[in-house]
Amino acid sequence: MASSKRYDKIAFVASASAEAQSALEQLTEMYGNHPPADADVVVALGGDGLMLQTLHANMRSGKPIYGMHRGTVGFLMNEYSTHDLRTRLAAARESLINPLLMRATDIHGAVHLHHAINEVALFRQTYQVAKLRILIDEHERMPELMADGILVATPAGSTAYNLSAQGPILPINAALLALTPISAFRPRRWRGALLPNSAFVVIEVIEGEKRPVAAVADHDEVRDVRRVEVLSDKTIAMRMLFDPGHSLEERILREQFGY
């Protein structure tokens, strides 16, 4: 979807790297720097890690986020340029992202709620393989998975850790989630599943005292979990801006063809 709004008030945020801080200083001098609460748009200067932090920080604000690459990994970022930034913003295309909501219950019965833009992942905490039971929409689909872990990825996150775990790449507009095992031991040939993004995913930990498991929603970790519930939070729609021809849809499509 093309953006047609004027972006007069820009809020710049930057990672701690010298490259990003230099860009912040230069862009602030050229365009000013408004507080995010008062701005029309937030421009993130850094890599994908900073973009995720910025999306989390502005998750419920409804403000569009535009990233420029001044970091290491820049899959979610546009090319860096100081030239005519407001015109670039006005011409940018908008992608809407629904985050995942993780509800993790630990061994003490405490419930932890966190959102994830890329994925919710469960990992074994010790040398012993995790044993997991998987339910989809309250129906048991796998009574026992033995693996290093498992993850639920959004289309936006399907090219991140999910891809490294041999999971599928999902088009950004696909109404799907990827359920991908991490180094599955049994069943050895199981490669995961594609789920509708309306699915309610429950992962229960078997023998948790012997085989402890941690759950991570992007960068928020919960140790010693017993049950993790995951669903797509349709009450939140984050707005990401990309230059024409470099949309998130186009980037994900290119990734599928290896370039």
ROSE-468960 format. One record per residue (C-alpha): residue number from 1; x, y, z; residue in three letters. Coordinates in nm, 4 decimals, always signed. Example, Ala and Ser with C-alpha at 12.3 -4.5 7.8 and 13.67 -1.06 7.14 Angstrom:
2
  seq         X         Y         Z  type
    1   +1.2300   -0.4500   +0.7800   Ala
    2   +1.3670   -0.1060   +0.7140   Ser
END
This chain:
259
  seq         X         Y         Z  type
    1   +0.0000   +0.0000   +0.0000   Met
    2   +0.1434   +0.3351   -0.1012   Ala
    3   +0.1904   +0.6054   +0.1578   Ser
    4   +0.0399   +0.9459   +0.0789   Ser
    5   +0.0767   +1.1283   +0.4097   Lys
    6   +0.3063   +1.4222   +0.4683   Arg
    7   +0.5738   +1.3539   +0.7244   Tyr
    8   +0.6778   +1.6933   +0.8546   Asp
    9   +0.7739   +1.5877   +1.2079   Lys
   10   +1.0349   +1.3133   +1.2134   Ile
   11   +1.1612   +1.1272   +1.5184   Ala
   12   +1.5053   +0.9724   +1.4713   Phe
   13   +1.6295   +0.6816   +1.6826   Val
   14   +1.9704   +0.5213   +1.6407   Ala
   15   +2.1737   +0.2285   +1.7627   Ser
   16   +2.4865   +0.2896   +1.9695   Ala
   17   +2.7292   +0.2254   +1.6813   Ser
   18   +2.9489   +0.5117   +1.5638   Ala
   19   +2.8028   +0.4816   +1.2132   Glu
   20   +2.4443   +0.5149   +1.3384   Ala
   21   +2.5283   +0.7969   +1.5788   Gln
   22   +2.7008   +0.9925   +1.3018   Ser
   23   +2.3928   +0.9511   +1.0819   Ala
   24   +2.1705   +1.0635   +1.3705   Leu
   25   +2.3718   +1.3814   +1.4147   Glu
   26   +2.3676   +1.4622   +1.0429   Gln
   27   +1.9960   +1.3937   +0.9919   Leu
   28   +1.8966   +1.5830   +1.3058   Thr
   29   +2.0822   +1.8878   +1.1788   Glu
   30   +1.9055   +1.8651   +0.8422   Met
   31   +1.5500   +1.7713   +0.9469   Tyr
   32   +1.5213   +1.8295   +1.3196   Gly
   33   +1.4364   +1.5584   +1.5688   Asn
   34   +1.0963   +1.5431   +1.7379   His
   35   +0.9989   +1.3225   +2.0324   Pro
   36   +0.8328   +1.0018   +1.9034   Pro
   37   +0.5040   +1.0914   +2.0762   Ala
   38   +0.4806   +1.4158   +1.8743   Asp
   39   +0.6219   +1.2878   +1.5454   Ala
   40   +0.4441   +1.1861   +1.2246   Asp
   41   +0.6944   +0.9075   +1.1578   Val
   42   +0.9813   +0.7314   +1.3369   Val
   43   +1.3035   +0.6754   +1.1421   Val
   44   +1.5314   +0.4052   +1.2811   Ala
   45   +1.9042   +0.4199   +1.2041   Leu
   46   +2.0842   +0.0900   +1.2538   Gly
   47   +2.0250   -0.2751   +1.1731   Gly
   48   +1.7442   -0.5233   +1.2120   Asp
   49   +1.7998   -0.5431   +1.5876   Gly
   50   +1.7274   -0.1738   +1.6259   Leu
   51   +1.4266   -0.2035   +1.3955   Met
   52   +1.2782   -0.4739   +1.6185   Leu
   53   +1.3410   -0.2591   +1.9272   Gln
   54   +1.1780   +0.0407   +1.7576   Thr
   55   +0.8752   -0.1627   +1.6503   Leu
   56   +0.8353   -0.2949   +2.0048   His
   57   +0.8678   +0.0535   +2.1543   Ala
   58   +0.6051   +0.1955   +1.9175   Asn
   59   +0.3866   -0.1127   +1.8918   Met
   60   +0.0629   +0.0523   +2.0007   Arg
   61   +0.1310   +0.4045   +1.8764   Ser
   62   +0.0058   +0.3524   +1.5217   Gly
   63   +0.3014   +0.5537   +1.3923   Lys
   64   +0.4769   +0.4352   +1.0761   Pro
   65   +0.8355   +0.3156   +1.1120   Ile
   66   +1.0959   +0.3684   +0.8413   Tyr
   67   +1.4381   +0.2135   +0.8789   Gly
   68   +1.7682   +0.3135   +0.7189   Met
   69   +2.0586   +0.0725   +0.7236   His
   70   +2.3402   +0.1841   +0.9520   Arg
   71   +2.4102   -0.1514   +1.1170   Gly
   72   +2.5082   -0.5119   +1.0486   Thr
   73   +2.2011   -0.6979   +0.9215   Val
   74   +1.9602   -0.4778   +0.7285   Gly
   75   +1.6861   -0.7013   +0.5878   Phe
   76   +1.4172   -0.4779   +0.7388   Leu
   77   +1.5949   -0.1531   +0.6486   Met
   78   +1.6020   +0.0809   +0.3502   Asn
   79   +1.9225   +0.2117   +0.1964   Glu
   80   +2.0801   +0.5009   +0.3809   Tyr
   81   +2.0667   +0.8456   +0.2248   Ser
   82   +2.0278   +1.1946   +0.3643   Thr
   83   +1.8868   +1.3343   +0.0392   His
   84   +1.5252   +1.4567   +0.0318   Asp
   85   +1.4102   +1.2308   +0.3134   Leu
   86   +1.0575   +1.3708   +0.3377   Arg
   87   +0.9965   +1.2969   -0.0308   Thr
   88   +1.1203   +0.9403   +0.0200   Arg
   89   +0.8890   +0.8970   +0.3162   Leu
   90   +0.5895   +1.0283   +0.1228   Ala
   91   +0.6616   +0.7885   -0.1659   Ala
   92   +0.7226   +0.4850   +0.0568   Ala
   93   +0.4991   +0.1800   +0.0537   Arg
   94   +0.3418   +0.0543   +0.3741   Glu
   95   +0.3411   -0.3031   +0.5068   Ser
   96   +0.1195   -0.3948   +0.8025   Leu
   97   +0.2606   -0.6383   +1.0589   Ile
   98   +0.0624   -0.8255   +1.3258   Asn
   99   +0.2835   -0.9440   +1.6126   Pro
  100   +0.2569   -1.2733   +1.7968   Leu
  101   +0.1383   -1.2772   +2.1566   Leu
  102   +0.3150   -1.5292   +2.3813   Met
  103   +0.1589   -1.6428   +2.7092   Arg
  104   +0.4177   -1.8506   +2.8948   Ala
  105   +0.3521   -2.0256   +3.2255   Thr
  106   +0.6611   -2.1164   +3.4295   Asp
  107   +0.7213   -2.3859   +3.6934   Ile
  108   +0.5921   -2.1551   +3.9684   His
  109   +0.2639   -2.0932   +3.7886   Gly
  110   +0.3556   -1.7344   +3.7018   Ala
  111   +0.2220   -1.6145   +3.3659   Val
  112   +0.4415   -1.4013   +3.1389   His
  113   +0.2985   -1.2055   +2.8433   Leu
  114   +0.5270   -1.0837   +2.5637   His
  115   +0.4876   -0.9846   +2.2004   His
  116   +0.7095   -1.1039   +1.9153   Ala
  117   +0.7462   -0.9550   +1.5700   Ile
  118   +0.9733   -1.2283   +1.4314   Asn
  119   +0.9109   -1.5442   +1.6283   Glu
  120   +0.8332   -1.7188   +1.9542   Val
  121   +1.0912   -1.9919   +2.0140   Ala
  122   +1.1379   -2.2629   +2.2758   Leu
  123   +1.4878   -2.3921   +2.3533   Phe
  124   +1.6316   -2.6649   +2.5735   Arg
  125   +1.8205   -2.5141   +2.8684   Gln
  126   +2.0619   -2.8033   +2.9275   Thr
  127   +2.2440   -3.0714   +2.7344   Tyr
  128   +1.9306   -3.2891   +2.7340   Gln
  129   +1.6887   -3.2755   +2.4436   Val
  130   +1.3527   -3.1096   +2.5070   Ala
  131   +1.0322   -3.3125   +2.5025   Lys
  132   +0.7350   -3.1142   +2.3780   Leu
  133   +0.3643   -3.1773   +2.3155   Arg
  134   +0.1991   -2.9698   +2.0422   Ile
  135   -0.1662   -2.8710   +2.0287   Leu
  136   -0.3283   -2.6624   +1.7538   Ile
  137   -0.6698   -2.5100   +1.8263   Asp
  138   -0.6977   -2.7385   +2.1314   Glu
  139   -0.6393   -3.0563   +1.9277   His
  140   -0.3273   -3.2612   +1.9944   Glu
  141   -0.1233   -3.2748   +1.6739   Arg
  142   +0.2005   -3.4222   +1.8074   Met
  143   +0.2075   -3.6103   +2.1383   Pro
  144   +0.5859   -3.5935   +2.1677   Glu
  145   +0.8516   -3.3983   +1.9815   Leu
  146   +1.2112   -3.4527   +2.0902   Met
  147   +1.4246   -3.1643   +1.9675   Ala
  148   +1.6496   -2.8766   +2.0639   Asp
  149   +1.3338   -2.6682   +2.0445   Gly
  150   +1.0598   -2.5324   +1.8220   Ile
  151   +0.9526   -2.1917   +1.6946   Leu
  152   +0.6450   -2.0145   +1.5632   Val
  153   +0.7375   -1.7510   +1.3039   Ala
  154   +0.5444   -1.4700   +1.1379   Thr
  155   +0.5894   -1.3925   +0.7673   Pro
  156   +0.8101   -1.0981   +0.8674   Ala
  157   +1.0232   -1.3314   +1.0790   Gly
  158   +1.0248   -1.6238   +0.8376   Ser
  159   +1.3550   -1.5095   +0.6821   Thr
  160   +1.5251   -1.4761   +1.0225   Ala
  161   +1.5866   -1.7606   +1.2677   Tyr
  162   +1.3101   -1.9659   +1.1068   Asn
  163   +1.5031   -1.9799   +0.7784   Leu
  164   +1.8221   -2.0810   +0.9589   Ser
  165   +1.6260   -2.3683   +1.1154   Ala
  166   +1.5262   -2.4827   +0.7627   Gln
  167   +1.1764   -2.3384   +0.7927   Gly
  168   +0.9794   -2.2034   +0.4945   Pro
  169   +0.9867   -1.8445   +0.3732   Ile
  170   +0.6385   -1.6913   +0.3896   Leu
  171   +0.5168   -1.4038   +0.1684   Pro
  172   +0.4516   -1.1013   +0.3881   Ile
  173   +0.0817   -1.0922   +0.2967   Asn
  174   +0.0270   -1.4656   +0.3524   Ala
  175   -0.2221   -1.5418   +0.6302   Ala
  176   +0.0135   -1.8072   +0.7630   Leu
  177   +0.2480   -1.8922   +1.0484   Leu
  178   +0.5446   -2.1285   +1.0269   Ala
  179   +0.5803   -2.3958   +1.2957   Leu
  180   +0.9398   -2.5135   +1.2661   Thr
  181   +1.1337   -2.7649   +1.4799   Pro
  182   +1.4904   -2.6890   +1.5834   Ile
  183   +1.7158   -2.9918   +1.5270   Ser
  184   +1.4368   -3.2484   +1.5589   Ala
  185   +1.5501   -3.5865   +1.6943   Phe
  186   +1.2142   -3.7659   +1.6957   Arg
  187   +1.0207   -3.7748   +1.4734   Pro
  188   +1.3436   -3.7352   +1.2814   Arg
  189   +1.1880   -3.6537   +0.9455   Arg
  190   +0.9376   -3.3955   +1.0671   Trp
  191   +1.0105   -3.0581   +0.9086   Arg
  192   +0.7303   -2.8554   +1.0642   Gly
  193   +0.3944   -2.7247   +0.9480   Ala
  194   +0.2248   -2.4239   +0.7928   Leu
  195   -0.0618   -2.2929   +1.0033   Leu
  196   -0.3325   -2.0332   +0.9404   Pro
  197   -0.2546   -1.7140   +1.1274   Asn
  198   -0.5783   -1.7637   +1.3183   Ser
  199   -0.4329   -2.0756   +1.4823   Ala
  200   -0.4028   -2.1044   +1.8605   Phe
  201   -0.0752   -2.2872   +1.9232   Val
  202   -0.0024   -2.4526   +2.2568   Val
  203   +0.3308   -2.6152   +2.3371   Ile
  204   +0.3546   -2.8149   +2.6596   Glu
  205   +0.6852   -2.9209   +2.8134   Val
  206   +0.7142   -3.2875   +2.9071   Ile
  207   +0.9529   -3.3860   +3.1901   Glu
  208   +1.0293   -3.0204   +3.2527   Gly
  209   +1.2174   -3.0890   +3.5785   Glu
  210   +1.4598   -3.3182   +3.3962   Lys
  211   +1.4563   -3.1339   +3.0646   Arg
  212   +1.4079   -2.7598   +3.1347   Pro
  213   +1.2977   -2.5339   +2.8512   Val
  214   +1.3096   -2.1571   +2.7967   Ala
  215   +1.0703   -1.9551   +2.5805   Ala
  216   +1.1780   -1.6422   +2.3943   Val
  217   +0.9560   -1.3838   +2.2226   Ala
  218   +1.2060   -1.1910   +2.0074   Asp
  219   +1.4336   -1.0693   +2.2907   His
  220   +1.2116   -1.1402   +2.5965   Asp
  221   +1.3052   -1.4692   +2.7645   Glu
  222   +1.1172   -1.6786   +3.0205   Val
  223   +1.3065   -1.9655   +3.1853   Arg
  224   +1.1687   -2.3002   +3.3042   Asp
  225   +0.8391   -2.2861   +3.1193   Val
  226   +0.5735   -2.5556   +3.1402   Arg
  227   +0.3221   -2.4287   +2.8860   Arg
  228   +0.3491   -2.1704   +2.6080   Val
  229   +0.0493   -2.0357   +2.4177   Glu
  230   +0.1006   -1.8417   +2.0938   Val
  231   -0.1431   -1.6547   +1.8724   Leu
  232   -0.1381   -1.3698   +1.6228   Ser
  233   -0.2483   -1.0482   +1.7935   Asp
  234   -0.4875   -0.8909   +1.5440   Lys
  235   -0.5524   -0.5975   +1.7796   Thr
  236   -0.2095   -0.4572   +1.6852   Ile
  237   -0.1067   -0.3603   +1.3311   Ala
  238   +0.2369   -0.2028   +1.2992   Met
  239   +0.3123   +0.0110   +0.9943   Arg
  240   +0.6502   -0.0354   +0.8265   Met
  241   +0.7571   +0.1890   +0.5368   Leu
  242   +0.9758   +0.0744   +0.2464   Phe
  243   +1.1055   +0.2506   -0.0629   Asp
  244   +0.9231   +0.1584   -0.3883   Pro
  245   +1.0772   -0.1528   -0.5413   Gly
  246   +1.2284   -0.2517   -0.2072   His
  247   +0.9148   -0.3464   -0.0155   Ser
  248   +0.9161   -0.6256   +0.2399   Leu
  249   +0.7116   -0.8337   -0.0048   Glu
  250   +0.9817   -0.7902   -0.2689   Glu
  251   +1.2625   -0.8683   -0.0259   Arg
  252   +1.0981   -1.1897   +0.0887   Ile
  253   +1.0337   -1.2933   -0.2718   Leu
  254   +1.3989   -1.2313   -0.3606   Arg
  255   +1.5106   -1.4365   -0.0603   Glu
  256   +1.3209   -1.7369   -0.1954   Gln
  257   +1.5269   -1.7224   -0.5137   Phe
  258   +1.8559   -1.6806   -0.3310   Gly
  259   +1.9480   -1.3200   -0.4123   Tyr
END
